[in-house]
Amino acid sequence: MRRVTSLTELEKNEMWALFHTAYAGANRAAFERDLSEKNHVIVLKDEQRVVQGFSTLLKLEVEGACV
């Protein structure tokens, strides 16, 4: 797990390619906006270091508690 801000452009491009393939009609600008709103990301890579999967996480605080 790492901060979204640490992603390279190559990683973001590979993530977008996966997302676009999985979700018909996906919009790159909306993908980038949603990604920028998240705090952390888990990136799964193969032996050649190519992104094969990912999940993003958003830290929310409700009434002072982290949820």
PyMOL commands that set and color helices and strands:
alter all, ss='L'
color gray80, all
select helices_A, chain A and resi 4-6+9-22+28-37
alter helices_A, ss='H'
color red, helices_A
select strands_A, chain A and resi 2-3+40-45+51-57+61-62+65-66
alter strands_A, ss='S'
color yellow, strands_A
deselect
rebuild
show_as cartoon
